[in-house]
Amino acid sequence: MSNRLFQGVIHQMQESIDRVIGVVNDNAQVIACSDLTKLDTSREYLALDFAETNAFVRDGFTYRPFGNGQRLEYAVFVEGTDEMAARYAGILAIAVGGIKQYYDEKYDRGNFIKNVILDNILPGDVYIKARELHFGADISRVVFLVRIVSASGVSAYEIIQNLFPDRQKDFVFSISENDIVLVKEIRPGIEPRDLEKLARSIVDTLSAEFYTRVVVGIGTVVTGIKELARSFKEAQVSLEVGKVFDNERPIIRYDNLGIARLIYQLPTTLCDMFLREVFIKGSIDSLDKETLFTIQKFFENNLNVSETSRKLFVHRNTLVYRLEKIKKITGLDLREFDHAIVFKVALMVKKYLTANPVKY
């Protein structure tokens, strides 16, 4: 469709520009031209210069690259190497680039999906546009949000695109300098661990081969185009909550956030009040690092004293003594289930307040 679009513009402008004009793609193939005999011919010598952003001259023609998105996909060319040829090339690049951008915004599937998840399209228009673009209403999709933590200079966007090359089913686009979105079509009933495997392939490829560290947030599986905005917001929440409560994990699923998601949505003043009420007897800040580490292991071993003492390489009586000490300081006996739940929540609330201090 782009070739016919470009050819139409070239045909309209050839009467105003009394020279041979046309468009080549990033494979240096002529896809539109005022001289029809040059259509589909190749200009291999352009390959090394296609990364240029300004006009350049080759073999008696002036070229001006253009495109939208992450890279320059096309270049216009005008016969001649004089100043007027450069001006014609500049005008032609603006005209052809503008019509291409308009076409993409109106008909491009990737652009449509991006507008949906960013809420840049009216709800009533979503289904109309989906029908125009032949999107299946009963197809299951999920949103992955890839956030770059530390980069090595390579294009994470292009790497992810290469990992998911099916442009009809999977859509990859950037929404900021460090955030890349993957909208993946999946089979119905897919297991959560399979989604984590997909995310793991992204994390491992970028870290092992390209030394780029990323974290991935995974929204819930949704059916229908309109619901993609919700899956995207869930992926965003996953990364934000994970940054506060579990910053060591590179992959965070929204449906696996548990109580951390509820705490993250609470006002900080309410959280501060909760901590004051729970620790009336003694502040949580009075517990040293060794004691907090003991508590963490006790929770990890399901409040089992014998198993925890074995993992900590301490005598069972030593662990009991530490738990008694915690009870004396805080008034909470972690061996009792209800007290353990309150303490676990309190630790998470404390983490949340550390990341989001109370503003008075």
Secondary structure, DSSP 8 states (H G I E B T S, - for coil): -HHHHHHHHHHHHTTTS-S-EEEEETTSBEEEESSGGGTT-B-GGGGGGTT-SS-EEETTEEEEEE-SSSS--EEEEEE-SSHHHHHHHHHHHHHHHHHHHHHHHHH-HHHHHHHHHTT-S-HHHHHHHHHHTT--TT-EEEEEEEEEEE--SS-HHHHHHHHS--TTT-EEEESSSSEEEEEEEE-TT--HHHHHHHHHHHHHHHHHHH--EEEEEE---EESSTTHHHHHHHHHHHHHHHHHH-TT-SEEEGGG-THHHHHHTS-HHHHHHHHHHHTSSS-GGGS-HHHHHHHHHHHHTTT-HHHHHHHHTS-HHHHHHHHHHHHHHHS--TTSHHHHHHHHHHHHHHHHHHHS----
